């Protein structure tokens, strides 16, 4: 949904409530794990720190949606649980307008045996300007002790304005990945740089 002004907290709450009744805007859960035909697949993986302490903070940051603390992107509600079925709204400030987009957590990424990975994927709902799925994951390499943050998305534009503005959309997606890495480094308590 595209808006000429920032929506009020009540408008955002109502959007989320309506979104709970919407289905996914794509057919098959798990497309972000693949390279589906017709979708643009983007993946970035960055070292955000080192050691089990940083990994624990990175996992906590993911559960608190800190990867969305970007200033120009917000996640609502801020304390949404990381559980399959949770519906959230992503609010984005663009060049003179706002967009509000519904998403649902569709699966979790947990390695229960050795606990070296943690994350989740959400899928776009039918009220999202894009169509697709996105993975957010942190991992601890047991040998090197490097902590990495990975975003992998399979997407394509759905709304007419997103189709018309696709080059701008691609710039926003790239900016989101870059800023999200910086937010995760900050939330994990590191100024680690490559």
DRENVO-375139 format. One record per residue (C-alpha): residue in three letters; z, x, y. Coordinates in Angstrom, 2 decimals, padded with zeros to 5 digits, always signed. Layout:
(node ALA,(Z,X,Y));
...
This chain:
(node UNK,(+000.00,+000.00,+000.00));
(node UNK,(-001.07,+001.47,+003.35));
(node UNK,(+001.00,+000.69,+006.47));
(node UNK,(+000.61,+001.29,+010.20));
(node UNK,(+004.35,+001.98,+010.55));
(node UNK,(+007.24,+003.25,+008.45));
(node UNK,(+008.57,+000.42,+006.27));
(node UNK,(+012.18,-000.63,+006.76));
(node UNK,(+014.77,-000.02,+004.02));
(node UNK,(+014.61,-003.74,+003.16));
(node UNK,(+010.81,-003.65,+002.90));
(node UNK,(+011.07,-000.65,+000.57));
(node UNK,(+013.69,-002.43,-001.55));
(node UNK,(+011.46,-005.51,-001.83));
(node UNK,(+008.46,-003.33,-002.72));
(node UNK,(+010.45,-001.73,-005.57));
(node UNK,(+011.60,-005.14,-006.85));
(node UNK,(+008.00,-006.43,-006.89));
(node UNK,(+006.83,-003.18,-008.51));
(node UNK,(+009.10,-003.79,-011.51));
(node UNK,(+006.78,-006.64,-012.53));
(node UNK,(+003.58,-004.55,-012.31));
(node UNK,(+001.91,-002.75,-015.18));
(node UNK,(+000.61,+000.78,-015.25));
(node UNK,(-002.75,+001.30,-013.53));
(node UNK,(-004.13,+003.25,-016.51));
(node UNK,(-004.44,+002.54,-020.21));
(node UNK,(-002.85,+005.34,-022.22));
(node UNK,(+000.60,+006.84,-021.67));
(node UNK,(+000.47,+010.61,-022.10));
(node UNK,(-002.73,+011.35,-020.17));
(node UNK,(-001.01,+014.10,-018.13));
(node UNK,(-000.54,+016.04,-021.39));
(node UNK,(-004.31,+015.93,-021.96));
(node UNK,(-007.49,+016.45,-019.93));
(node UNK,(-008.89,+012.92,-019.91));
(node UNK,(-012.50,+012.33,-018.96));
(node UNK,(-012.96,+011.07,-015.41));
(node UNK,(-009.57,+012.34,-014.21));
(node UNK,(-008.84,+015.35,-012.05));
(node UNK,(-006.22,+017.49,-013.81));
(node UNK,(-004.05,+019.74,-011.67));
(node UNK,(-001.31,+022.03,-012.93));
(node UNK,(+000.90,+024.55,-011.23));
(node UNK,(+003.75,+026.52,-012.74));
(node UNK,(+005.94,+028.74,-010.59));
(node UNK,(+008.97,+030.92,-011.17));
(node UNK,(+011.85,+029.44,-009.17));
(node UNK,(+014.62,+031.79,-010.26));
(node UNK,(+016.29,+033.54,-013.14));
(node UNK,(+019.14,+032.87,-015.54));
(node UNK,(+021.01,+029.98,-017.09));
(node UNK,(+022.85,+029.13,-013.86));
(node UNK,(+019.59,+028.63,-011.97));
(node UNK,(+018.21,+026.63,-014.92));
(node UNK,(+021.25,+024.32,-014.85));
(node UNK,(+020.80,+023.80,-011.08));
(node UNK,(+017.06,+023.21,-011.55));
(node UNK,(+017.75,+020.53,-014.18));
(node UNK,(+020.24,+018.89,-011.83));
(node UNK,(+017.67,+019.04,-009.01));
(node UNK,(+015.10,+017.24,-011.19));
(node UNK,(+017.63,+014.52,-012.03));
(node UNK,(+018.28,+014.06,-008.30));
(node UNK,(+014.52,+013.98,-007.47));
(node UNK,(+014.89,+017.03,-005.17));
(node UNK,(+011.22,+017.89,-005.77));
(node UNK,(+010.47,+015.01,-003.38));
(node UNK,(+012.70,+016.20,-000.49));
(node UNK,(+009.74,+017.28,+001.60));
(node UNK,(+010.12,+015.52,+004.94));
(node UNK,(+006.69,+013.92,+004.73));
(node UNK,(+007.28,+012.51,+001.20));
(node UNK,(+010.32,+010.50,+000.11));
(node UNK,(+011.43,+008.97,-003.17));
(node UNK,(+013.15,+005.56,-003.23));
(node UNK,(+015.73,+004.68,-004.39));
(node UNK,(+017.18,+008.14,-003.90));
(node UNK,(+019.51,+007.94,-006.89));
(node UNK,(+017.06,+006.48,-009.40));
(node UNK,(+018.06,+007.36,-012.99));
(node UNK,(+015.78,+009.59,-015.04));
(node UNK,(+015.19,+007.05,-017.80));
(node UNK,(+012.07,+005.60,-019.34));
(node UNK,(+011.27,+002.39,-017.46));
(node UNK,(+012.82,+003.38,-014.12));
(node UNK,(+010.62,+002.18,-011.23));
(node UNK,(+010.47,+004.13,-007.99));
(node UNK,(+008.52,+004.04,-004.74));
(node UNK,(+006.95,+007.16,-003.25));
(node UNK,(+006.72,+006.90,+000.54));
(node UNK,(+004.22,+009.27,+002.17));
(node UNK,(+003.66,+009.91,+005.89));
(node UNK,(-000.01,+010.63,+006.55));
(node UNK,(-001.99,+011.20,+009.74));
(node UNK,(-000.73,+008.26,+011.79));
(node UNK,(+000.00,+005.90,+008.89));
(node UNK,(+002.23,+005.51,+005.82));
(node UNK,(+001.61,+004.73,+002.18));
(node UNK,(+004.06,+003.21,-000.28));
(node UNK,(+003.24,+003.72,-003.96));
(node UNK,(+004.89,+002.36,-007.11));
(node UNK,(+005.56,+004.53,-010.20));
(node UNK,(+007.41,+004.11,-013.50));
(node UNK,(+008.96,+006.83,-015.68));
(node UNK,(+006.96,+006.70,-018.91));
(node UNK,(+008.48,+009.52,-021.01));
(node UNK,(+011.06,+012.29,-020.97));
(node UNK,(+010.54,+015.97,-021.80));
(node UNK,(+013.65,+017.31,-023.50));
(node UNK,(+013.90,+020.07,-026.07));
(node UNK,(+017.11,+018.91,-027.68));
(node UNK,(+017.38,+021.75,-030.21));
(node UNK,(+017.55,+024.73,-027.84));
(node UNK,(+017.73,+023.02,-024.42));
(node UNK,(+015.20,+025.34,-022.75));
(node UNK,(+013.13,+022.58,-021.16));
(node UNK,(+013.82,+019.42,-019.18));
(node UNK,(+011.69,+016.95,-017.29));
(node UNK,(+009.85,+013.67,-017.25));
(node UNK,(+006.54,+012.03,-016.46));
(node UNK,(+005.86,+009.01,-014.33));
(node UNK,(+002.80,+006.83,-014.27));
(node UNK,(+001.22,+004.99,-011.38));
(node UNK,(+001.58,+001.23,-011.14));
(node UNK,(-001.15,-001.14,-010.00));
(node UNK,(+000.19,-000.98,-006.41));
(node UNK,(-000.34,+002.80,-006.16));
(node UNK,(-003.28,+004.24,-004.21));
(node UNK,(-003.97,+006.67,-007.08));
(node UNK,(-004.35,+006.11,-010.79));
(node UNK,(-002.71,+008.50,-013.24));
(node UNK,(+000.36,+010.29,-014.49));
(node UNK,(+002.42,+013.27,-013.34));
(node UNK,(+004.81,+015.58,-015.19));
(node UNK,(+007.77,+017.35,-013.53));
(node UNK,(+009.42,+019.97,-015.75));
(node UNK,(+011.74,+022.96,-015.56));
(node UNK,(+011.95,+025.56,-018.33));
(node UNK,(+014.07,+028.59,-019.15));
(node UNK,(+012.33,+031.44,-020.97));
(node UNK,(+014.99,+032.71,-023.44));
(node UNK,(+013.63,+036.28,-023.45));
(node UNK,(+012.86,+036.94,-019.78));
(node UNK,(+015.42,+034.42,-018.43));
(node UNK,(+012.78,+033.25,-015.92));
(node UNK,(+013.17,+029.66,-014.78));
(node UNK,(+009.88,+027.92,-014.07));
(node UNK,(+009.00,+024.62,-012.45));
(node UNK,(+005.81,+022.92,-013.58));
(node UNK,(+003.85,+020.00,-012.18));
(node UNK,(+000.90,+018.67,-014.15));
(node UNK,(-001.05,+015.62,-013.05));
(node UNK,(-004.07,+013.68,-014.23));
(node UNK,(-005.30,+011.43,-011.44));
(node UNK,(-008.15,+009.74,-009.67));
(node UNK,(-008.29,+007.56,-006.56));
(node UNK,(-007.83,+003.82,-007.05));
(node UNK,(-007.49,+002.17,-003.62));
(node UNK,(-010.59,+001.97,-001.41));
(node UNK,(-008.97,+004.07,+001.33));
(node UNK,(-008.03,+006.72,-001.25));
(node UNK,(-011.63,+006.79,-002.51));
(node UNK,(-013.03,+007.07,+001.03));
(node UNK,(-010.50,+009.72,+001.98));
(node UNK,(-010.64,+011.65,-001.30));
(node UNK,(-011.00,+015.12,+000.30));
(node UNK,(-007.88,+014.37,+002.38));
(node UNK,(-006.13,+013.03,-000.73));
(node UNK,(-006.86,+016.30,-002.54));
(node UNK,(-005.37,+018.27,+000.38));
(node UNK,(-002.23,+016.11,+000.23));
(node UNK,(-001.92,+016.66,-003.51));
(node UNK,(-002.19,+020.45,-003.05));
(node UNK,(+000.35,+020.35,-000.21));
(node UNK,(+002.71,+018.27,-002.37));
(node UNK,(+002.61,+020.82,-005.19));
(node UNK,(+003.24,+023.74,-002.82));
(node UNK,(+006.06,+021.98,-000.91));
(node UNK,(+007.61,+020.65,-004.13));
(node UNK,(+007.91,+024.20,-005.51));
(node UNK,(+009.65,+025.28,-002.29));
(node UNK,(+011.99,+022.26,-002.50));
(node UNK,(+012.90,+023.11,-006.10));
(node UNK,(+013.59,+026.74,-005.20));
(node UNK,(+015.85,+025.59,-002.38));
(node UNK,(+017.62,+022.96,-004.53));
(node UNK,(+018.17,+025.56,-007.28));
(node UNK,(+019.87,+027.86,-004.82));
(node UNK,(+017.26,+030.60,-004.71));
(node UNK,(+014.99,+032.07,-002.11));
(node UNK,(+013.03,+033.59,-004.96));
(node UNK,(+009.51,+034.43,-003.85));
(node UNK,(+006.54,+035.78,-005.73));
